[in-house]
Amino acid sequence: MKIGIILLSIFAAGSVWWWNVHRLGPMHGATFSLRFKNFFKSLIAGVIVYFSLMTITLLYLMYTTP
């Protein structure tokens, strides 16, 4: 289950990165600060997805385990 959560968080980070790259156009003209912001947004999205899924899993296990 934890592997699936990690893979989903990596997928979320990659999706945010892909969305930002295609929204901004070609990245060959992007500045370092723009690339860094894109990387940071992707990292934050992955972390948020990871911890939210872990919280949901924890709550599920708390209520279903006798």
Summary of the structure (lengths in Angstrom):
residues: 66
radius of gyration: 15.7
end to end distance: 19.9
largest distance: 57.3
contacts: 155
relative contact order: 0.17
helix: 89%
strand: 0%
